[in-house]
Amino acid sequence: MVFTDEYKGVEAHGNTKLHIIHTNDKKQMAISLAQYERHLSLQRHKIVDIDLEYNNEPEATQKPAHCQLSAAERCTVFDNFLADPRYTFAGFSIDGDKTRLERVNLEVANFVDI
């Protein structure tokens, strides 16, 4: 079942407003990533926050179940975005994230631990 939910003007940290698109639709993902890339192309520092949530399997076999920028289903456009060395992806305590991404054959090219 394909879905797209959009939330505009979500308040975060006082005066920061977020535009959130929650989707598992590959076409919507491609559109959203093209918008990110256009925005990032104008930025001196191309930093993208990334956060993973996991499925309920035991830790040894646990895989990412959700990514802030992704749907659970594979999307080549998203895979290529993560692998693009022009961008820096920042997260907290990323060793577990890297391990779990490897289990589904995903790699983040420039992943830094904050």
MOPAC internal coordinates of N, CA, C and O (Angstrom, degrees):
PM7 1SCF
backbone

  N    0.0000 0     0.00 0     0.00 0    0    0    0
  C    1.4455 1     0.00 0     0.00 0    1    0    0
  C    1.5338 1   108.78 1     0.00 0    2    1    0
  O    1.2310 1   120.46 1   -59.14 1    3    2    1
  N    1.3010 1   116.73 1   120.86 1    3    2    1
  C    1.4635 1   123.05 1  -179.13 1    5    3    2
  C    1.5274 1   108.57 1   -88.23 1    6    5    3
  O    1.2310 1   120.91 1   -43.30 1    7    6    5
  N    1.3376 1   115.87 1   136.70 1    7    6    5
  C    1.4592 1   119.59 1   177.93 1    9    7    6
  C    1.5234 1   110.64 1  -143.41 1   10    9    7
  O    1.2310 1   120.97 1   -25.27 1   11   10    9
  N    1.3156 1   115.74 1   154.73 1   11   10    9
  C    1.4656 1   123.27 1   171.14 1   13   11   10
  C    1.5201 1   107.12 1  -143.85 1   14   13   11
  O    1.2310 1   120.93 1   -58.24 1   15   14   13
  N    1.3293 1   115.83 1   121.76 1   15   14   13
  C    1.4625 1   122.01 1   174.56 1   17   15   14
  C    1.5216 1   107.21 1  -117.25 1   18   17   15
  O    1.2310 1   120.52 1   -44.23 1   19   18   17
  N    1.3158 1   116.62 1   135.77 1   19   18   17
  C    1.4569 1   120.63 1  -177.85 1   21   19   18
  C    1.5291 1   109.40 1  -124.28 1   22   21   19
  O    1.2310 1   121.25 1   -45.64 1   23   22   21
  N    1.3295 1   115.21 1   134.36 1   23   22   21
  C    1.4606 1   121.83 1  -179.96 1   25   23   22
  C    1.5288 1   107.61 1  -127.87 1   26   25   23
  O    1.2310 1   120.43 1   -60.96 1   27   26   25
  N    1.3269 1   116.79 1   119.04 1   27   26   25
  C    1.4673 1   121.28 1  -179.34 1   29   27   26
  C    1.5209 1   109.80 1  -109.06 1   30   29   27
  O    1.2310 1   121.37 1   -34.49 1   31   30   29
  N    1.3307 1   114.98 1   145.51 1   31   30   29
  C    1.4510 1   120.21 1   174.82 1   33   31   30
  C    1.5209 1   114.67 1    71.75 1   34   33   31
  O    1.2310 1   119.63 1  -154.72 1   35   34   33
  N    1.3115 1   118.32 1    25.28 1   35   34   33
  C    1.4578 1   121.22 1   178.03 1   37   35   34
  C    1.5304 1   107.75 1   -70.42 1   38   37   35
  O    1.2310 1   120.40 1   -55.67 1   39   38   37
  N    1.3272 1   116.85 1   124.33 1   39   38   37
  C    1.4637 1   120.57 1  -176.68 1   41   39   38
  C    1.5269 1   110.91 1   -80.03 1   42   41   39
  O    1.2310 1   121.55 1   -43.85 1   43   42   41
  N    1.3333 1   114.65 1   136.15 1   43   42   41
  C    1.4585 1   121.51 1   176.50 1   45   43   42
  C    1.5172 1   108.10 1  -143.12 1   46   45   43
  O    1.2310 1   119.54 1   -49.02 1   47   46   45
  N    1.2803 1   118.49 1   130.98 1   47   46   45
  C    1.4591 1   123.56 1   175.46 1   49   47   46
  C    1.5250 1   112.33 1    53.46 1   50   49   47
  O    1.2310 1   120.52 1  -122.85 1   51   50   49
  N    1.3020 1   116.62 1    57.15 1   51   50   49
  C    1.4568 1   120.48 1   175.22 1   53   51   50
  C    1.5066 1   113.33 1    81.12 1   54   53   51
  O    1.2310 1   120.23 1    74.96 1   55   54   53
  N    1.3395 1   117.16 1  -105.04 1   55   54   53
  C    1.4624 1   120.01 1  -173.62 1   57   55   54
  C    1.5278 1   113.71 1   -96.92 1   58   57   55
  O    1.2310 1   119.52 1  -171.59 1   59   58   57
  N    1.3132 1   118.51 1     8.41 1   59   58   57
  C    1.4612 1   121.18 1   178.39 1   61   59   58
  C    1.5289 1   109.28 1   -82.31 1   62   61   59
  O    1.2310 1   120.75 1   -51.38 1   63   62   61
  N    1.3148 1   116.17 1   128.62 1   63   62   61
  C    1.4654 1   121.53 1   178.72 1   65   63   62
  C    1.5213 1   108.88 1  -111.49 1   66   65   63
  O    1.2310 1   120.54 1   -47.38 1   67   66   65
  N    1.3213 1   116.58 1   132.62 1   67   66   65
  C    1.4597 1   121.77 1  -179.88 1   69   67   66
  C    1.5182 1   110.80 1  -107.09 1   70   69   67
  O    1.2310 1   121.27 1   -32.41 1   71   70   69
  N    1.3129 1   115.18 1   147.59 1   71   70   69
  C    1.4622 1   122.93 1   171.53 1   73   71   70
  C    1.5262 1   105.03 1  -115.72 1   74   73   71
  O    1.2310 1   120.48 1   -68.95 1   75   74   73
  N    1.3130 1   116.69 1   111.05 1   75   74   73
  C    1.4585 1   121.95 1  -173.06 1   77   75   74
  C    1.5187 1   109.88 1  -110.78 1   78   77   75
  O    1.2310 1   121.02 1   -49.67 1   79   78   77
  N    1.3341 1   115.65 1   130.33 1   79   78   77
  C    1.4621 1   121.58 1   172.99 1   81   79   78
  C    1.5191 1   106.96 1  -120.54 1   82   81   79
  O    1.2310 1   120.91 1   -61.95 1   83   82   81
  N    1.3195 1   115.87 1   118.05 1   83   82   81
  C    1.4692 1   122.73 1   180.00 1   85   83   82
  C    1.5247 1   106.46 1  -110.27 1   86   85   83
  O    1.2310 1   120.71 1   -65.87 1   87   86   85
  N    1.3299 1   116.25 1   114.13 1   87   86   85
  C    1.4648 1   118.99 1  -172.87 1   89   87   86
  C    1.5165 1   111.72 1  -150.14 1   90   89   87
  O    1.2310 1   121.30 1   -23.87 1   91   90   89
  N    1.3086 1   115.12 1   156.13 1   91   90   89
  C    1.4603 1   121.53 1   167.51 1   93   91   90
  C    1.5321 1   109.66 1  -121.48 1   94   93   91
  O    1.2310 1   120.75 1  -164.44 1   95   94   93
  N    1.3223 1   116.17 1    15.56 1   95   94   93
  C    1.4572 1   123.52 1  -179.39 1   97   95   94
  C    1.5417 1   109.17 1   -88.55 1   98   97   95
  O    1.2310 1   120.45 1   -62.23 1   99   98   97
  N    1.3167 1   116.75 1   117.77 1   99   98   97
  C    1.4668 1   120.66 1  -177.01 1  101   99   98
  C    1.5240 1   112.46 1   -61.88 1  102  101   99
  O    1.2310 1   119.66 1   144.48 1  103  102  101
  N    1.3198 1   118.25 1   -35.52 1  103  102  101
  C    1.4701 1   120.46 1   178.41 1  105  103  102
  C    1.5236 1   110.65 1   -66.44 1  106  105  103
  O    1.2310 1   120.33 1   137.07 1  107  106  105
  N    1.3354 1   116.97 1   -42.93 1  107  106  105
  C    1.4671 1   120.48 1   178.04 1  109  107  106
  C    1.5248 1   110.06 1   -65.00 1  110  109  107
  O    1.2310 1   120.13 1   142.26 1  111  110  109
  N    1.3371 1   117.35 1   -37.74 1  111  110  109
  C    1.4682 1   120.95 1   177.75 1  113  111  110
  C    1.5214 1   110.03 1   -60.89 1  114  113  111
  O    1.2310 1   119.99 1   135.33 1  115  114  113
  N    1.3231 1   117.62 1   -44.67 1  115  114  113
  C    1.4660 1   121.35 1   179.79 1  117  115  114
  C    1.5272 1   110.96 1   -62.21 1  118  117  115
  O    1.2310 1   120.13 1   139.08 1  119  118  117
  N    1.3223 1   117.35 1   -40.92 1  119  118  117
  C    1.4696 1   121.57 1   178.21 1  121  119  118
  C    1.5314 1   110.12 1   -63.91 1  122  121  119
  O    1.2310 1   120.44 1   133.94 1  123  122  121
  N    1.3234 1   116.77 1   -46.06 1  123  122  121
  C    1.4658 1   121.06 1  -179.04 1  125  123  122
  C    1.5257 1   111.38 1   -63.59 1  126  125  123
  O    1.2310 1   120.35 1   136.56 1  127  126  125
  N    1.3231 1   116.94 1   -43.44 1  127  126  125
  C    1.4644 1   119.84 1   179.86 1  129  127  126
  C    1.5200 1   111.79 1   -66.22 1  130  129  127
  O    1.2310 1   120.08 1   144.38 1  131  130  129
  N    1.3202 1   117.44 1   -35.62 1  131  130  129
  C    1.4689 1   119.68 1   175.90 1  133  131  130
  C    1.5248 1   110.04 1   -62.34 1  134  133  131
  O    1.2310 1   120.23 1   141.33 1  135  134  133
  N    1.3343 1   117.17 1   -38.67 1  135  134  133
  C    1.4687 1   120.80 1   177.19 1  137  135  134
  C    1.5271 1   110.81 1   -65.73 1  138  137  135
  O    1.2310 1   120.19 1   136.46 1  139  138  137
  N    1.3527 1   117.25 1   -43.54 1  139  138  137
  C    1.4730 1   120.45 1   176.65 1  141  139  138
  C    1.5226 1   110.10 1   -58.16 1  142  141  139
  O    1.2310 1   120.72 1   133.39 1  143  142  141
  N    1.3233 1   116.22 1   -46.61 1  143  142  141
  C    1.4597 1   120.21 1  -176.34 1  145  143  142
  C    1.5304 1   111.50 1   -64.90 1  146  145  143
  O    1.2310 1   119.83 1   142.43 1  147  146  145
  N    1.3226 1   117.93 1   -37.57 1  147  146  145
  C    1.4705 1   120.57 1   176.17 1  149  147  146
  C    1.5298 1   109.74 1   -63.07 1  150  149  147
  O    1.2310 1   120.59 1   135.56 1  151  150  149
  N    1.3198 1   116.47 1   -44.44 1  151  150  149
  C    1.4618 1   120.25 1   178.82 1  153  151  150
  C    1.5286 1   110.58 1   -64.09 1  154  153  151
  O    1.2310 1   120.35 1   133.72 1  155  154  153
  N    1.3205 1   116.93 1   -46.28 1  155  154  153
  C    1.4635 1   120.83 1  -178.38 1  157  155  154
  C    1.5334 1   111.88 1   -64.80 1  158  157  155
  O    1.2310 1   120.18 1   149.46 1  159  158  157
  N    1.3263 1   117.27 1   -30.54 1  159  158  157
  C    1.4616 1   119.98 1  -178.63 1  161  159  158
  C    1.5309 1   111.28 1   -62.80 1  162  161  159
  O    1.2310 1   120.05 1   157.08 1  163  162  161
  N    1.3207 1   117.51 1   -22.92 1  163  162  161
  C    1.4657 1   122.33 1  -179.59 1  165  163  162
  C    1.5261 1   112.76 1   -91.41 1  166  165  163
  O    1.2310 1   120.57 1   172.57 1  167  166  165
  N    1.3343 1   116.51 1    -7.43 1  167  166  165
  C    1.4590 1   120.83 1  -175.99 1  169  167  166
  C    1.5232 1   111.21 1   -95.27 1  170  169  167
  O    1.2310 1   120.92 1   -38.16 1  171  170  169
  N    1.3292 1   115.85 1   141.84 1  171  170  169
  C    1.4741 1   120.02 1   175.59 1  173  171  170
  C    1.5255 1   110.31 1   -67.67 1  174  173  171
  O    1.2310 1   120.36 1   131.71 1  175  174  173
  N    1.3261 1   116.91 1   -48.29 1  175  174  173
  C    1.4604 1   122.55 1   179.11 1  177  175  174
  C    1.5229 1   107.67 1  -103.41 1  178  177  175
  O    1.2310 1   120.48 1   -63.72 1  179  178  177
  N    1.2889 1   116.69 1   116.28 1  179  178  177
  C    1.4590 1   121.78 1  -175.11 1  181  179  178
  C    1.5313 1   109.31 1   -97.71 1  182  181  179
  O    1.2310 1   120.96 1   -99.25 1  183  182  181
  N    1.3335 1   115.78 1    80.75 1  183  182  181
  C    1.4588 1   121.65 1  -175.05 1  185  183  182
  C    1.5206 1   108.96 1  -111.86 1  186  185  183
  O    1.2310 1   120.94 1   -49.37 1  187  186  185
  N    1.3294 1   115.81 1   130.63 1  187  186  185
  C    1.4564 1   122.89 1  -179.39 1  189  187  186
  C    1.5218 1   108.18 1  -122.64 1  190  189  187
  O    1.2310 1   120.15 1   -51.71 1  191  190  189
  N    1.3157 1   117.32 1   128.29 1  191  190  189
  C    1.4541 1   121.17 1   175.71 1  193  191  190
  C    1.5255 1   108.47 1   -77.62 1  194  193  191
  O    1.2310 1   121.01 1   -41.87 1  195  194  193
  N    1.3231 1   115.66 1   138.13 1  195  194  193
  C    1.4576 1   119.69 1   178.65 1  197  195  194
  C    1.5220 1   108.23 1  -134.62 1  198  197  195
  O    1.2310 1   120.61 1   -43.22 1  199  198  197
  N    1.3096 1   116.44 1   136.78 1  199  198  197
  C    1.4561 1   121.77 1   179.37 1  201  199  198
  C    1.5111 1   108.18 1  -141.24 1  202  201  199
  O    1.2310 1   120.80 1   -43.15 1  203  202  201
  N    1.3139 1   116.07 1   136.85 1  203  202  201
  C    1.4592 1   121.49 1  -179.01 1  205  203  202
  C    1.5192 1   110.38 1  -115.10 1  206  205  203
  O    1.2310 1   121.08 1   -34.97 1  207  206  205
  N    1.3066 1   115.54 1   145.03 1  207  206  205
  C    1.4638 1   123.09 1   168.97 1  209  207  206
  C    1.5229 1   105.83 1  -118.72 1  210  209  207
  O    1.2310 1   120.56 1   -28.29 1  211  210  209
  N    1.3317 1   116.53 1   151.71 1  211  210  209
  C    1.4656 1   119.91 1  -170.10 1  213  211  210
  C    1.5234 1   112.61 1  -116.34 1  214  213  211
  O    1.2310 1   121.57 1   -18.22 1  215  214  213
  N    1.3558 1   114.60 1   161.78 1  215  214  213
  C    1.4567 1   119.76 1   174.19 1  217  215  214
  C    1.5306 1   108.99 1   -76.26 1  218  217  215
  O    1.2310 1   120.20 1    -0.72 1  219  218  217
  N    1.3157 1   117.21 1   179.28 1  219  218  217
  C    1.4634 1   121.20 1  -174.21 1  221  219  218
  C    1.5213 1   114.02 1   -92.96 1  222  221  219
  O    1.2310 1   119.46 1  -164.17 1  223  222  221
  N    1.3076 1   118.63 1    15.83 1  223  222  221
  C    1.4595 1   120.91 1   178.72 1  225  223  222
  C    1.5290 1   109.74 1   -70.28 1  226  225  223
  O    1.2310 1   120.23 1   -18.26 1  227  226  225
  N    1.3488 1   117.17 1   161.74 1  227  226  225
  C    1.4718 1   119.29 1   174.91 1  229  227  226
  C    1.5236 1   110.16 1   -57.84 1  230  229  227
  O    1.2310 1   120.50 1   -28.72 1  231  230  229
  N    1.3309 1   116.64 1   151.28 1  231  230  229
  C    1.4627 1   121.51 1  -172.83 1  233  231  230
  C    1.5239 1   112.95 1   -53.74 1  234  233  231
  O    1.2310 1   119.89 1   142.89 1  235  234  233
  N    1.3153 1   117.82 1   -37.11 1  235  234  233
  C    1.4680 1   121.16 1  -177.35 1  237  235  234
  C    1.5240 1   112.48 1   -62.48 1  238  237  235
  O    1.2310 1   119.67 1   154.83 1  239  238  237
  N    1.3202 1   118.24 1   -25.17 1  239  238  237
  C    1.4718 1   121.62 1  -179.24 1  241  239  238
  C    1.5288 1   112.30 1  -120.76 1  242  241  239
  O    1.2310 1   120.71 1  -173.79 1  243  242  241
  N    1.3130 1   116.26 1     6.21 1  243  242  241
  C    1.4612 1   120.90 1  -176.13 1  245  243  242
  C    1.5223 1   111.75 1   -62.70 1  246  245  243
  O    1.2310 1   120.50 1   -40.00 1  247  246  245
  N    1.3280 1   116.65 1   140.00 1  247  246  245
  C    1.4615 1   123.41 1  -179.51 1  249  247  246
  C    1.5222 1   109.36 1  -125.08 1  250  249  247
  O    1.2310 1   120.22 1   -22.44 1  251  250  249
  N    1.3464 1   117.19 1   157.56 1  251  250  249
  C    1.4603 1   117.88 1   175.29 1  253  251  250
  C    1.5245 1   110.07 1   -66.70 1  254  253  251
  O    1.2310 1   120.94 1   -46.02 1  255  254  253
  N    1.3199 1   115.81 1   133.98 1  255  254  253
  C    1.4581 1   121.08 1   178.90 1  257  255  254
  C    1.5181 1   111.53 1  -104.27 1  258  257  255
  O    1.2310 1   120.76 1   159.24 1  259  258  257
  N    1.3333 1   116.16 1   -20.76 1  259  258  257
  C    1.4609 1   120.29 1  -177.23 1  261  259  258
  C    1.5227 1   108.84 1  -155.67 1  262  261  259
  O    1.2310 1   121.11 1   -39.24 1  263  262  261
  N    1.3010 1   115.49 1   140.76 1  263  262  261
  C    1.4600 1   121.56 1   174.89 1  265  263  262
  C    1.5164 1   107.00 1  -128.97 1  266  265  263
  O    1.2310 1   120.31 1   -36.01 1  267  266  265
  N    1.3225 1   117.02 1   143.99 1  267  266  265
  C    1.4619 1   119.46 1  -177.32 1  269  267  266
  C    1.5228 1   112.79 1   -54.49 1  270  269  267
  O    1.2310 1   120.19 1   149.65 1  271  270  269
  N    1.3049 1   117.25 1   -30.35 1  271  270  269
  C    1.4593 1   119.93 1  -177.17 1  273  271  270
  C    1.5195 1   113.27 1  -103.20 1  274  273  271
  O    1.2310 1   120.34 1  -178.48 1  275  274  273
  N    1.2980 1   116.96 1     1.52 1  275  274  273
  C    1.4579 1   119.40 1  -168.58 1  277  275  274
  C    1.5133 1   113.17 1  -131.58 1  278  277  275
  O    1.2310 1   121.49 1   -15.58 1  279  278  277
  N    1.3182 1   114.75 1   164.42 1  279  278  277
  C    1.4548 1   122.45 1   167.48 1  281  279  278
  C    1.5196 1   107.53 1  -101.90 1  282  281  279
  O    1.2310 1   120.44 1   -14.17 1  283  282  281
  N    1.3173 1   116.77 1   165.83 1  283  282  281
  C    1.4601 1   120.17 1  -178.41 1  285  283  282
  C    1.5235 1   111.30 1   -64.79 1  286  285  283
  O    1.2310 1   120.65 1   151.17 1  287  286  285
  N    1.3122 1   116.37 1   -28.83 1  287  286  285
  C    1.4623 1   120.92 1  -179.43 1  289  287  286
  C    1.5240 1   110.44 1   -77.05 1  290  289  287
  O    1.2310 1   120.09 1   -34.22 1  291  290  289
  N    1.3281 1   117.43 1   145.78 1  291  290  289
  C    1.4603 1   121.25 1  -179.54 1  293  291  290
  C    1.5190 1   110.54 1   -67.59 1  294  293  291
  O    1.2310 1   121.73 1   -36.66 1  295  294  293
  N    1.3173 1   114.30 1   143.34 1  295  294  293
  C    1.4567 1   121.36 1  -179.75 1  297  295  294
  C    1.5241 1   106.86 1  -142.61 1  298  297  295
  O    1.2310 1   119.80 1   -65.12 1  299  298  297
  N    1.3164 1   117.99 1   114.88 1  299  298  297
  C    1.4626 1   122.42 1  -176.54 1  301  299  298
  C    1.5203 1   111.51 1   -57.30 1  302  301  299
  O    1.2310 1   120.01 1   141.42 1  303  302  301
  N    1.3161 1   117.59 1   -38.58 1  303  302  301
  C    1.4606 1   121.05 1   179.62 1  305  303  302
  C    1.5310 1   109.91 1   -60.64 1  306  305  303
  O    1.2310 1   120.54 1   137.32 1  307  306  305
  N    1.3338 1   116.57 1   -42.68 1  307  306  305
  C    1.4630 1   120.63 1   178.60 1  309  307  306
  C    1.5237 1   110.72 1   -67.75 1  310  309  307
  O    1.2310 1   120.18 1   136.51 1  311  310  309
  N    1.3223 1   117.26 1   -43.49 1  311  310  309
  C    1.4696 1   121.13 1   177.33 1  313  311  310
  C    1.5241 1   110.28 1   -55.15 1  314  313  311
  O    1.2310 1   120.31 1   133.93 1  315  314  313
  N    1.3222 1   117.01 1   -46.07 1  315  314  313
  C    1.4644 1   121.82 1  -179.68 1  317  315  314
  C    1.5319 1   111.31 1   -65.99 1  318  317  315
  O    1.2310 1   120.27 1   143.15 1  319  318  317
  N    1.3202 1   117.09 1   -36.85 1  319  318  317
  C    1.4632 1   121.44 1   177.75 1  321  319  318
  C    1.5322 1   110.12 1   -61.41 1  322  321  319
  O    1.2310 1   120.32 1   133.79 1  323  322  321
  N    1.3395 1   116.99 1   -46.21 1  323  322  321
  C    1.4699 1   120.99 1   179.01 1  325  323  322
  C    1.5267 1   111.86 1   -63.63 1  326  325  323
  O    1.2310 1   120.39 1   147.01 1  327  326  325
  N    1.3172 1   116.87 1   -32.99 1  327  326  325
  C    1.4666 1   121.75 1  -176.32 1  329  327  326
  C    1.5275 1   112.84 1   -85.65 1  330  329  327
  O    1.2310 1   119.85 1   175.47 1  331  330  329
  N    1.3257 1   117.88 1    -4.53 1  331  330  329
  C    1.4657 1   121.41 1  -176.00 1  333  331  330
  C    1.5289 1   109.90 1   -74.55 1  334  333  331
  O    1.2310 1   119.58 1   -63.24 1  335  334  333
  N    1.3361 1   118.40 1   116.76 1  335  334  333
  C    1.4636 1   121.30 1  -177.02 1  337  335  334
  C    1.5317 1   113.97 1   -70.59 1  338  337  335
  O    1.2310 1   119.56 1   172.81 1  339  338  337
  N    1.3281 1   118.45 1    -7.19 1  339  338  337
  C    1.4712 1   120.42 1   178.17 1  341  339  338
  C    1.5286 1   111.51 1   -70.86 1  342  341  339
  O    1.2310 1   120.37 1   158.92 1  343  342  341
  N    1.3351 1   116.90 1   -21.08 1  343  342  341
  C    1.4550 1   120.98 1  -173.75 1  345  343  342
  C    1.5193 1   111.03 1  -107.64 1  346  345  343
  O    1.2310 1   121.15 1   -33.49 1  347  346  345
  N    1.3245 1   115.41 1   146.51 1  347  346  345
  C    1.4551 1   122.20 1   172.82 1  349  347  346
  C    1.5195 1   107.45 1  -108.15 1  350  349  347
  O    1.2310 1   120.46 1   -54.07 1  351  350  349
  N    1.3217 1   116.72 1   125.93 1  351  350  349
  C    1.4535 1   122.79 1   178.70 1  353  351  350
  C    1.5257 1   107.98 1  -103.91 1  354  353  351
  O    1.2310 1   120.28 1   -54.19 1  355  354  353
  N    1.3080 1   117.07 1   125.81 1  355  354  353
  C    1.4576 1   121.57 1  -175.76 1  357  355  354
  C    1.5167 1   110.23 1  -114.18 1  358  357  355
  O    1.2310 1   121.03 1   -42.06 1  359  358  357
  N    1.3246 1   115.63 1   137.94 1  359  358  357
  C    1.4614 1   121.44 1   177.83 1  361  359  358
  C    1.5137 1   110.46 1  -152.33 1  362  361  359
  O    1.2310 1   120.61 1    -2.91 1  363  362  361
  N    1.3196 1   116.44 1   177.09 1  363  362  361
  C    1.4554 1   122.60 1   179.53 1  365  363  362
  C    1.5233 1   109.73 1  -108.93 1  366  365  363
  O    1.2310 1   120.56 1   -45.90 1  367  366  365
  N    1.3238 1   116.53 1   134.10 1  367  366  365
  C    1.4730 1   121.83 1   177.72 1  369  367  366
  C    1.5243 1   110.53 1    48.57 1  370  369  367
  O    1.2310 1   120.77 1  -116.05 1  371  370  369
  N    1.3156 1   116.13 1    63.95 1  371  370  369
  C    1.4648 1   121.41 1  -168.50 1  373  371  370
  C    1.5201 1   114.85 1   -84.91 1  374  373  371
  O    1.2310 1   119.17 1   174.26 1  375  374  373
  N    1.3261 1   119.20 1    -5.74 1  375  374  373
  C    1.4632 1   119.62 1  -177.95 1  377  375  374
  C    1.5242 1   111.99 1   -56.77 1  378  377  375
  O    1.2310 1   120.31 1   134.71 1  379  378  377
  N    1.3175 1   117.01 1   -45.29 1  379  378  377
  C    1.4631 1   120.59 1   177.50 1  381  379  378
  C    1.5167 1   111.89 1   -64.21 1  382  381  379
  O    1.2310 1   120.65 1   142.16 1  383  382  381
  N    1.3364 1   116.36 1   -37.84 1  383  382  381
  C    1.4632 1   120.75 1   178.47 1  385  383  382
  C    1.5250 1   110.21 1   -61.98 1  386  385  383
  O    1.2310 1   120.72 1   134.11 1  387  386  385
  N    1.3413 1   116.23 1   -45.89 1  387  386  385
  C    1.4670 1   120.15 1   179.90 1  389  387  386
  C    1.5242 1   111.03 1   -59.81 1  390  389  387
  O    1.2310 1   120.66 1   135.03 1  391  390  389
  N    1.3310 1   116.34 1   -44.97 1  391  390  389
  C    1.4709 1   121.13 1  -179.23 1  393  391  390
  C    1.5170 1   110.98 1   -60.96 1  394  393  391
  O    1.2310 1   120.58 1   134.18 1  395  394  393
  N    1.3157 1   116.50 1   -45.82 1  395  394  393
  C    1.4661 1   119.82 1  -177.67 1  397  395  394
  C    1.5251 1   112.01 1   -70.83 1  398  397  395
  O    1.2310 1   120.17 1   146.12 1  399  398  397
  N    1.3362 1   117.28 1   -33.88 1  399  398  397
  C    1.4641 1   119.81 1   175.70 1  401  399  398
  C    1.5316 1   110.87 1   -65.18 1  402  401  399
  O    1.2310 1   120.51 1   141.55 1  403  402  401
  N    1.3206 1   116.64 1   -38.45 1  403  402  401
  C    1.4650 1   120.33 1   178.14 1  405  403  402
  C    1.5209 1   111.04 1   -59.65 1  406  405  403
  O    1.2310 1   120.16 1   146.15 1  407  406  405
  N    1.3276 1   117.30 1   -33.85 1  407  406  405
  C    1.4759 1   121.36 1  -179.18 1  409  407  406
  C    1.5215 1   112.41 1   -64.37 1  410  409  407
  O    1.2310 1   120.07 1   158.77 1  411  410  409
  N    1.3196 1   117.47 1   -21.23 1  411  410  409
  C    1.4679 1   120.79 1   177.56 1  413  411  410
  C    1.5334 1   110.16 1  -114.72 1  414  413  411
  O    1.2310 1   120.80 1  -158.56 1  415  414  413
  N    1.3348 1   116.07 1    21.44 1  415  414  413
  C    1.4710 1   123.24 1   175.99 1  417  415  414
  C    1.5199 1   113.29 1    58.36 1  418  417  415
  O    1.2310 1   120.60 1  -139.52 1  419  418  417
  N    1.3283 1   116.45 1    40.48 1  419  418  417
  C    1.4615 1   121.76 1   174.17 1  421  419  418
  C    1.5163 1   108.41 1  -115.81 1  422  421  419
  O    1.2310 1   121.04 1   -38.72 1  423  422  421
  N    1.3309 1   115.61 1   141.28 1  423  422  421
  C    1.4510 1   120.57 1   177.55 1  425  423  422
  C    1.5194 1   108.86 1  -135.98 1  426  425  423
  O    1.2310 1   121.27 1   -43.10 1  427  426  425
  N    1.3294 1   115.17 1   136.90 1  427  426  425
  C    1.4475 1   121.05 1   175.35 1  429  427  426
  C    1.5109 1   106.86 1   -97.97 1  430  429  427
  O    1.2310 1   119.87 1   -60.37 1  431  430  429
  N    1.3166 1   117.86 1   119.63 1  431  430  429
  C    1.4629 1   122.63 1  -172.11 1  433  431  430
  C    1.5249 1   112.93 1   -60.79 1  434  433  431
  O    1.2310 1   120.13 1   133.18 1  435  434  433
  N    1.2976 1   117.35 1   -46.82 1  435  434  433
  C    1.4613 1   121.33 1  -174.18 1  437  435  434
  C    1.5267 1   108.06 1  -129.92 1  438  437  435
  O    1.2310 1   120.71 1   -98.48 1  439  438  437
  N    1.3230 1   116.26 1    81.52 1  439  438  437
  C    1.4633 1   124.33 1  -172.82 1  441  439  438
  C    1.5167 1   107.88 1  -107.77 1  442  441  439
  O    1.2310 1   119.74 1   -64.71 1  443  442  441
  N    1.3293 1   118.11 1   115.29 1  443  442  441
  C    1.4535 1   121.22 1  -179.41 1  445  443  442
  C    1.5231 1   110.82 1  -113.85 1  446  445  443
  O    1.2310 1   121.38 1   -35.14 1  447  446  445
  N    1.3262 1   114.97 1   144.86 1  447  446  445
  C    1.4552 1   122.48 1   178.56 1  449  447  446
  C    1.5200 1   108.24 1   -92.75 1  450  449  447
  O    1.2310 1   120.76 1   -55.73 1  451  450  449
  N    1.3141 1   116.14 1   124.27 1  451  450  449
  C    1.4751 1   119.77 1  -178.06 1  453  451  450
  C    1.5086 1   108.83 1   -79.06 1  454  453  451
  O    1.2310 1   120.10 1   180.00 1  455  454  453

